[in-house]
Every structure is written in C-alpha cells, then in structure tokens.
Amino acid sequence: MVTQRQIKAWIPEALAIFQRFMPPFPGMDTIPIPEIHIVSDKTVFPTRKMLVAKLRSRQTDIDEDHYTSIMEMIHGDLGDAILIWQKYIPDPQKIPLADDYFCHYLWHELGHYYAIHNECRSDDLHRFNNPGLAAERAKQEGYWMWSEFIAEAIAGFLYSQYKYRCLSVTDKHLFLLSPVSIHHLF
C-alpha cells in the first residue's frame, strides 16, 4: 500500500500543476485551495463527519457500507476539503505511473472546487436542479451529472497540459497526432 509520506510528496506537485494551468476566475485569490486530509479505514468516516460539520456541508448522505471514493471534495458554507482514502491510491511499487493516476484523481477533485466557486460568480448550474425532478432524473439531468463531467474535463485538460509540456519538440508532434492525446481532450 502507498504510504502517507508518498501521498504527501505528490500533493504539492499536483497543486502546482493545477495552479499553473488553470485560468483564474474572479475572486480565486480570496478562496483558499481546499484542505487536504489523508484518511485510513479507521479515520475515513469520523474525519468525513467532522469535516461536514466544520464546513457546514450539505453532503451528509452517504452509505458507509458502499462508500469507496478514492477522493472526495466536500464543499460547505465555511470552506472546502478533500478527503484522500489512502487504501485506494495506487501503489507505485505495483502500478506504473501511480503518481500520474494520483494527480489525475486530485485534479478531478480540484475540478469540483474550481467549478463550484467559478459558477458562484457566473451562470449557476444549480438551476438545472428543479426541485420537482425525481431523484433519479435529477442525477441524470441536474447539476451533479454536469459537476462530474466538468471535474473530469478539468482533470483531463491538466493531464494533457502537463504531459505535453514534458515532451521534447519531436515527441510533441507525435503526441498531437496520437489517439492518447485525443482521448485526454474529451
């Protein structure tokens, strides 16, 4: 299993890439990057419960028996936090490019932060959550579906920007023509 020490070493790299490539939104300099908490099997639910209360989050509904999130962005009236469940992070001893996977997961959660705070200053996606929609329809047509799409698009964008800038001039030409680059743009 990946160690907390390794995870803590990857976090600054992922944050630096996020801050380097994401365009600022109005007020971004006044909204802090979410607190990041690495949790174990023993601490995941107590830590999550504490953060939900501390941040005055509405994200209270979870099924602890089926909760398997690798990471979770918790947004509340008093701020944001990201939970990283250590046991689900790829082990670099077993999985090549484990650090890339980790960065992608964290960028996805930071994508939620970016979308939530950006939408507060622009066109509010919550308008799609008509209170009259049935629960399943709200999941399919409402904000939460778009939230996941936006977060994953941001993660894919960051991955492509980061990988593209790591390549040599010759490799960049090949990268732009490769199916992998096309995959990461969508």
Disulfide bonds with the S-S distance in Angstrom:
none
